[in-house]
């Protein structure tokens, strides 16, 4: 039976974890460079030590010298002329010199050549090792630095924090593409988180608004009946008090209506809406006669899919705010025209007043529920506008200059999502 404990593997795994990615990469690259070098050096050494002695000529030269010596000795025993003896002496010296050279070569091949070959192989291995280490170090830096940066980015993205700015670390061009893709992904994730949190918050606010509307509506009906009875039976001296009660009841009814509207999204299928006609109708019914109004509707404004009643209420809220913000006699400008957001065709409806404007520190909060600077206001008017536009896949924006007025822009898509293209 195989044991379940693997201490060598565990020790190896612990060692690998202790080494950083850059160190592991450096060792791998260095190994790929040095192992072939060591194998070639060893093959060279074996070739010099084993093969070269086989090519030696000493035994053959010894046999030649021995047979040649006997031949010279036999020739000397005969009667020779001085010239012939000189030739024999010269031949003997050649045999002795050849034998000496063969023995010198054998000495070099068997004693010195292996050492020289080993030294040459070692020198070549060291030189190649130095070059390989430099190349491996350069490659490991160029690969490990960007990868370490990207690994750190994953932790930053996981914590929901923004990615650091600044010049990227050196590396291959592919890492630049990967960085850009990770930045885009981080932006999309951050926007997705923000949208999810906003949707969750909006759901909770709508639920609380529905509950508040329900709690307000329940006592309002008996209060209205009681006020009507008081108006019939109470003495005339209480008439002013009854008027106050009736005005406050109407204010509570309006508040309950606003809470109910905020707590309910537009329902049902969308139908084509003529925003030009909607703008003209809303200005006629909402803007009082003493307030000048300038309406500019472009001729090419297309129909948009939407809920007419919800869009009418949203535009009415914006117009009422513009009228309230404008000084008596100051004009309100309303326009409708084509626009685009991120290449998507839109219709922009803008409402500009000539009021005192909104300070910058409050401008970004005007769309938040329950945020208001009006005495007795609920802070739901612009929140309902924004909720309605988002429910229609649109957008809202606000621009304001203190002392010059405020412009509210409503954007509605010309085509519903999934229809374009």
N, C-alpha and C positions, 0 to 999 in steps of 0.2 A: 504493500500500500504506500502511495506517495505521501510524503509529509506535507502538511498544510503550511508549515513555516518555511520561509525563504529568506534567511538572514542576508545572504549576499545580494539578492535583488533589492531587499529593503535598504541595505547600506548604499547600493548604487543609486537608488532613487533619491535617498537623502543627500548624497553627494551632488547629484545633478541639480537638485533644488537649491543647494547652497551656492552653486555657481550661477552667476547672472547670465542672461541671454547673450550678452555681448561676449562673455568669456567662453561660453559653450560654442558660439558661432566661430570665434577665433580659433579654438582648438580643432573644430571640425575642418575649417578651411586649411589650417596648418597641417592637419593630418593628411588631407587630400594631396598636399604639395610634398610633404616630407616622405611619406611611405613609398611612393614610386622612386624618389631619389635614393632612399636607403636600399631598396631592392636593386636598383641599377648599380649602386656602388658595390654591393655585395657580389653581384654577378661579375662585375669587373675584377674584383679581387680574386674570385675563384678562377676566373679565366687566366689571370696572370700566374697564380700559384700552381694551378693544375695543368693548364694547357701548354704554357710556354716551355716547361721542362721537357715535354714530349717532343718539342721541335729541336732539342739540343743535338749537336753534332760531335760531342766529345767521344762517345764510344766508337763511332765510325772513324774519327781521326786517330784514335789510339790503334785501331786495327790497321789503318793505312800506315801509321808510323812504324808499327811492329813488322808488318810484311815488307815495308820499304826498307827498314833497317836490315832485315835478313838478306834482302836482295842486294843491298849495298855491300854487306859483309861478304856475300858470295862473289860479288864482282871484284872485290878488292883482292881476293885470293888468286885471281888470274893476272897474267902479265898485261899491264896497261901502260899506255903512254902517259906522260905527264898531263896532257890535255884531258885525257879520259879520267884520270884521277881527280883533276880539278872539277870536272863535271859531276863526279860522284860526291865529292865534298859539298858542292853547291846543292845537290839534290838532298843530301843528308841535313844540311842546314834548313832547307825549305820544309822538310818533314818535321824537324824539331820546332821550327817557328809555327807551323800550322797546329801542332799538338799543343803548344803553349797558348796560342790564341783560343783554341777550343776549350782548354781548361779555364782560361780567364772568363770566357763567355759563360761556361757552366757555373762558375763561382758567382758571377753577377746574376744569372738567372735563378739560382737556388738560394742565394743569401741576400742580395741587395734588391733585386727586382720586386719581390713581394712587399718589402718595406716601402719602396718608392711608390708602388701601385696603391698600397693602402693609404699612404700619405696623400697621394693625388686624389683618391676617392674621398677621403675625409675632408680635404680642402674643398673639393667640389660640392660635397654635401653641406658643409658649413656655409659656403657662399650661397648656395641655392636656398639653404634654410633661412639665412638672413633676408634674402630677397623675398622668399615665401612668407616669412613672418611680417615683413613690411606690407606686402600686398594683402595678406590675411587681415592684418590690423586695419588697413584702410577700408577693405570691404566690410569688415565687421562693424566699424564705426558708421559707415554710410548706411548699413542696414539696421543696426541696433538702435541708433539714436532716433530715427524717425519712428521705428516700431515702438520704442519705449515711450515716445511722446504720444503716439496714438493709443497705446495701452492706458496711459494716464488720462487721456481724453475720455476713454470709456468710463472710468471711475467718475470723472467730472460730470459726464452726461447722466450717469446713473444717479448722482446726487441732485440732478436738476439745476446745476450751476452753469453759468455761461462759459464757453470755451475761451481760453486766454487769447488775447490779441498779440500782435508782434510778428516779426519775420519768421518764417518756418525754418526748421533745422535743415542742414544740408542732407541731401539724399538724391535718390533717383527721381526722374520726373514722374514716375508712377505714384510716388508718395505724395506729390503735390496734388494729383488728381484725387487720391484717397483722402487727403486732408480736406479738400474742397467738398467732397461728397459727405464727409463726416460733419462738416460745418452745416451743410444743408440739412442733413438728417437731424442734427441737434436743434437747428432752428424749427424744423417741422415738429419735432418732439416737444419743444418748449411751447410752441403755439398750440399743439394738441393738448398738452397738460392745461394750458391756460383756458382753452375752450372747454375742456371737460370740467374744470373747476367752476368756470362761469356758468356752464349749463347746470351743474349741480346746485350752485348758489341760486340761479334763476328759478329752478324747480322749487327749492325750499321757499324762496320769496313768494312765488305764485301760490304755493299751498297756504302760506301764512296769510296772503292777501285774500284768498277765498274764504278762509276761516273768519278773518276780520269782517269781510263783507257780509257773511252770513250772520255774525253776531250783531252787526249794526242794523241789518234789515229787520231782524225779528222784533225788536221793540219799536221800530219806527211806525209800523201800521197802527198799533194802539195809541201811540203818541199823536198821530194825525187825527184819529177819531176823537181823542180827548181835547185837542186844540179846537176842532170843529164844534164840539159841544160847548166848550168855554166861550167861543165866539157867539154862540146862540144864546147862552144863558147868563154869562157873566155881565156885570154892570159895565157901563161905558168907561168908567174910570180905570178899568183893567185892559182897555183896548190896546194901549201901547205895549203893555207886558205881553199880551197875546201875539202882537205883531213880532216882538222879539223871539218868542217861542217858535212862531211859524218860520221866521227867517233862519233860525238855527236848525230847525228840522230840515228845511230845504238844503242847508249846507251839509248836514249829516247824510241826507239822501244822495247828494252829489258825491260826497266822500265814499259812501258805500258803492256807488256806481263805478267810481274810479278804481276802487279795490277789486270789484268784480271784473272790470275790464282787464286789469293787470293780471289777474289770476286765471284768465282764459285766453288761450291762443286762438287765432282764426281757424275755423273749422270748415269742412266741406270742400268740394272741388273749386279750383280757380277758374275764373272766367276772364275774357279780355276786358281790360279797363282802359278807357281813353283818359289819360292823365291831363290832357289839355282841357277837356270838358270838366274834369274833376276840379282842376285849379280854378277855372272860371266860376263854377257853381259854389265852391267853398268861399271864395273871396266875396261873392255877392251875399252869401248868407251869414258870414262871420264878421267881416270888417264893417264897422259902423259907418254911417254916411259921412260923419265929420272927419273921418280919417282918410286921407288920399291914398289910393292904392294904384300901383303900376303893375300891370300884368303883361308879361312877354312870353308867348308860347310859340316856339318855332314851328314852322310849317311841316317839318319832316319828323315830328315826334311820333313814334310808333305806339301801337297798343302794347300793353304789358299784361301778363297773366297775374291775377290777384283777386283779393276779396274786396269788393267795392266799399262795403260798410267800414271795414277795418282801416283801409287806406284813407277813407274820408275822415274818420275820427282822428287818425294820426295827423293829417294835414290841418284839421281844425285846431288841434292842440297847439301846433306850431304857429298858426296864424293868431290865435288868441294870445299867446306869449308875446308875439311881435307887436300886437296892438297895445297890450298892457305896458310893454317896454318903451314904446314910442311916446314922445311928448305930443300934446294936442296939436293937430295940424301937420305933424311930421309924416311923411309918406312911408308906406310899406311896399316893398318891391317883391313881386313874385314872378318867377320864371320857370319854364320847362324847356329842356333841350336834350339833344343826344349827348352821351358821354361814354366813357369806357373806363373800366377798372381792371388792370392786369390783362388787357386785351379783350375783356368780355364786354359786349355792347350793353349799355345801360341807358336809362332815362334819368336825368338829374332834375329834381325839383328843388329850387332854392327859395328861401324866404329871408329877406333882409329888412331889418328894422333900423330906425335912426335913434335908438335909445342911448343910454349911458354906457353900454357895453358890459362885459363880464370880465372880472380880473382873471389873469392867467391861472392863479392858484385854484380858482373855482371852475374854470372852463372844462377841465378834464373830468369833473365829477357831475356835470349837469345831467348826464344820462343815467346816473345811479338812482335806484329806487329810494324814495324817502328823503332825497337830498333837495332842499329848497331854501331860498332866502326870502320867500314871500311870507308875510304874516298870514297864518291860517292855511297855508298851502300844504298839500299832502306829499309833494315831491314825486308824484307818479305820472305827471303829464308827459314829460320827455322820456321817462322810462317806458311808458306804453308805446310811444312813437318808435323808440329803438327796438323794442320787442316785436312790434308789428313789422318793421322793415326787415329784421333778421328772420322772422317767420316767412317772409317772402324772398329769402335768399338775397336780400339787398344789404345796404350799408347806410350809415349816417356819419356826418361830420359837422363840426362847428368851428367857426372862425369869429373872433371878436377883437375889437380894438376899443380900449377904454375911451369914452367920449365920442366915438363914431358909430357905434351900433354893433349888431351881431348878425351873422349870416348862418342859417341852418340849412344844410344840404341833405336831401333824401335821394338815395340811389336805388333804382329798381331794375332788375334784369329784364331785357327784352324777351328772353326765352327762359323757360323754367329749366333747372338742372336736368341734364340727360337728354334734352331735346336738341341742343345745338350740335352741329356736326353730324 
